Amino acid sequence: MLIPGDKLTDQGVQCCRNGNTYPPVERDDDMAGSKLPKGISLRADGRYMWRFQYGGVTYSGYCKNVTEAKKALRDKKYEVEHGISGKEQAIIMDAWFPEWLNTYKAADCKESTLNLYRNVYKRYIQPEFGKKQIRKLRGDMLQRFVNKAAGEYSKAVASTINFLLYDSLRQAARNGLIVKNPMENTTPPKFRKREKKGALTEEAQKAFLEEAQKSVYYPLYRLATLTGMRIGEVLGLQWSDVDFRKGEIHITHTMSYIPGRGQYLDEPKSAMSRRIIPMEKHSEAYKLLKDWRKQQGLQRLQAGQFWKPLEGMENLVFTTNHGTPHYDMNIRTDQRKIVARLKEQGVEIDTCTFHTLRHCFATRCIENGMDVKTLQMILGHSTFSMTVDLYVDVMEETKREEMKKVAAAL
């Protein structure tokens, strides 16, 4: 494109600003008389410039014709967005983190885990580092940040923050966005010791279950104390998972929730979480599920056309009187109300979450002499040490009682 003062000669275009003469511009036939693509412009010297921004950084280049400029623009965008370009070291954390999460972590993480990582990043990491260029992150500033997080938040939150920073920046270094992962210059902080959430005493457990019989969620509470199932596993249980003939409960799904998507059946928490829980015929758990199946059938008849289960969840064991799954938040609210009523009655009980009921099951198992390795498999713990660490206090008391029996015999 000529500007005022430029001269068109036989040799090409003579620029009025520097006196240089440039050869005629190679034009694409398909661009003759048409508008240039977005991100491409024609310079006064006859070259085509491509230009775009990503992660707060501007990228640009020059080509002799539109076809080459389009290809260069497209290739550079791909390199930048996929972390394979040499200039990406200027990218900001807000641009790199979602790229790392969606490209590198999505392959081996459940959607619920990815959603957890997004929430932790948005709430804790983004306010501090979101607008900072990753090449400017130093070990000392990251160390102070993770130290502060370890002192203020739970071990679960603080360790997740530490992991997200380390792993995302490690991948950035592998991609050449930064020379070295600055988190390698940090020391893992001393996380706050997790406060053990113990089980209820037998008396408190009995009082809770008696009071809970007034609740629509009673069958869920009782099944948890009889099997040790997690809340997501109970909510995601389907009738096809209950084998009355063999006396088994198969854990194959867990109920998950993500804003925007709603409730959905997900894979179990880990490989060990996919398990079979024995259920003796005519045991309380067996009778409870048999009775509930009849009750649910009656609810379905009464609801008629208003029985509307979610797609893919037509066979859930525990549902509302309209066939839809229960929300775990409603269950938590109900448990708090039960505990409040018990306190008003003078019952000694501090708290009781659904996970407390799982602890109650495990504690009663140990108190009655169940082998810890067997308990690990029933609970679906990934490691043996996880079971031991949680119930070591109970096992110590059990060992003491067993030693008393031995001492008496000797």
TAHUKA-V684535 format. One record per backbone hydrogen bond with DSSP energy under -1.0 kcal/mol. CO is the residue of the C=O (numbers start at 0). NH is the residue of the N-H. E is the energy in kcal/mol with one decimal. If there is no record, write none. Layout:
{{CO/NH/E} {CO/NH/E}}
//
This chain:
{{2/5/-2.4} {6/13/-3.5} {11/8/-3.5} {12/21/-3.1} {13/6/-2.2} {14/18/-1.9} {19/14/-3.1} {21/12/-2.7} {27/30/-1.5} {30/33/-2.3} {36/39/-1.8} {38/50/-1.9} {40/48/-3.0} {42/45/-1.6} {46/42/-3.6} {47/62/-2.6} {48/40/-2.4} {49/60/-1.9} {51/58/-3.1} {53/56/-1.5} {56/53/-2.6} {58/51/-2.3} {60/49/-2.2} {62/47/-3.3} {64/68/-1.9} {65/69/-2.8} {66/70/-1.9} {67/71/-2.6} {68/72/-2.4} {69/73/-2.4} {70/74/-2.8} {71/75/-2.4} {72/76/-2.2} {73/77/-1.9} {74/78/-2.3} {75/79/-2.7} {76/80/-2.8} {77/81/-1.6} {78/83/-2.7} {79/82/-1.1} {86/89/-1.6} {87/90/-2.4} {90/133/-2.4} {91/94/-1.0} {91/95/-2.1} {92/96/-2.9} {95/99/-2.9} {96/100/-2.8} {97/101/-2.7} {98/102/-1.9} {99/103/-2.1} {99/104/-1.3} {100/105/-1.3} {104/107/-1.3} {109/113/-2.3} {110/114/-2.3} {111/115/-1.8} {112/116/-2.5} {113/117/-2.4} {114/118/-2.2} {115/119/-2.5} {116/120/-2.5} {117/121/-2.7} {118/122/-2.4} {119/123/-2.6} {120/125/-3.5} {124/128/-2.8} {125/129/-2.3} {128/131/-1.5} {129/93/-2.5} {131/92/-2.3} {132/135/-1.8} {133/136/-1.2} {137/141/-2.0} {138/142/-2.4} {139/143/-2.1} {140/144/-1.7} {141/145/-2.6} {142/146/-2.3} {143/147/-2.1} {144/148/-2.2} {145/149/-2.2} {146/150/-1.3} {147/151/-1.5} {148/152/-2.6} {153/157/-2.8} {154/158/-2.5} {155/159/-1.4} {156/160/-2.3} {157/161/-2.2} {158/162/-2.2} {159/163/-2.7} {160/164/-2.1} {161/165/-2.3} {162/166/-3.1} {163/167/-1.9} {164/168/-1.9} {165/169/-2.0} {166/170/-1.9} {167/171/-1.6} {168/172/-1.9} {169/173/-2.0} {170/174/-2.0} {171/176/-2.4} {172/175/-1.1} {180/183/-1.7} {181/184/-1.5} {182/185/-1.6} {188/190/-1.0} {195/197/-1.0} {200/204/-3.0} {201/205/-2.2} {202/206/-2.3} {203/207/-2.6} {204/208/-2.5} {205/209/-2.0} {206/210/-2.2} {207/211/-2.5} {210/213/-1.4} {211/214/-2.2} {214/217/-1.4} {216/220/-2.1} {217/221/-2.8} {218/222/-1.9} {219/223/-1.8} {220/224/-1.7} {221/225/-1.1} {222/226/-1.4} {223/227/-2.5} {229/233/-2.2} {230/234/-2.4} {231/235/-1.6} {231/254/-2.4} {236/316/-2.9} {237/240/-2.2} {238/241/-1.3} {240/249/-3.0} {242/246/-1.7} {242/247/-2.1} {246/278/-3.1} {247/242/-2.9} {248/276/-3.1} {253/265/-3.1} {255/263/-2.2} {257/260/-1.8} {257/261/-3.2} {261/257/-1.7} {263/255/-2.8} {265/253/-1.8} {272/274/-1.0} {274/250/-3.0} {276/248/-2.2} {279/282/-2.1} {282/286/-2.6} {283/287/-2.7} {284/288/-2.2} {285/289/-2.0} {286/290/-2.9} {287/291/-2.3} {288/292/-1.9} {289/293/-1.4} {290/294/-2.2} {291/295/-3.1} {292/296/-1.9} {293/297/-1.9} {294/298/-2.2} {295/299/-2.3} {296/300/-1.8} {297/301/-2.3} {298/302/-2.3} {299/303/-1.8} {302/305/-2.4} {303/306/-1.7} {305/307/-1.1} {309/312/-2.4} {312/315/-1.1} {314/238/-2.6} {319/322/-1.9} {321/307/-2.6} {323/319/-3.0} {326/330/-1.4} {327/331/-2.3} {328/332/-2.1} {329/333/-2.2} {330/334/-2.3} {331/335/-2.0} {332/336/-1.7} {333/337/-2.0} {334/338/-2.5} {335/339/-2.2} {336/340/-2.1} {337/341/-2.2} {338/342/-2.3} {339/343/-1.9} {340/344/-1.2} {341/346/-2.5} {342/345/-1.5} {346/348/-1.2} {352/356/-1.2} {353/357/-1.1} {354/358/-2.1} {355/359/-2.3} {356/360/-2.0} {357/361/-2.1} {358/362/-2.9} {359/363/-2.6} {360/364/-2.0} {361/365/-2.3} {362/366/-2.8} {363/367/-1.3} {364/369/-2.7} {365/368/-2.1} {370/374/-2.2} {371/375/-2.3} {372/376/-1.6} {373/377/-2.0} {374/378/-2.6} {375/379/-1.7} {375/380/-1.7} {383/387/-2.2} {384/388/-3.1} {385/389/-1.6} {386/390/-1.7} {390/394/-2.4} {391/395/-2.3} {392/396/-1.7} {393/397/-2.2} {394/398/-2.7} {395/399/-2.0} {396/400/-2.0} {397/401/-2.4} {398/402/-2.5} {399/403/-1.7} {400/404/-1.6} {401/405/-2.0} {402/406/-2.9} {403/407/-2.1} {404/408/-1.7} {405/409/-2.3}}
//
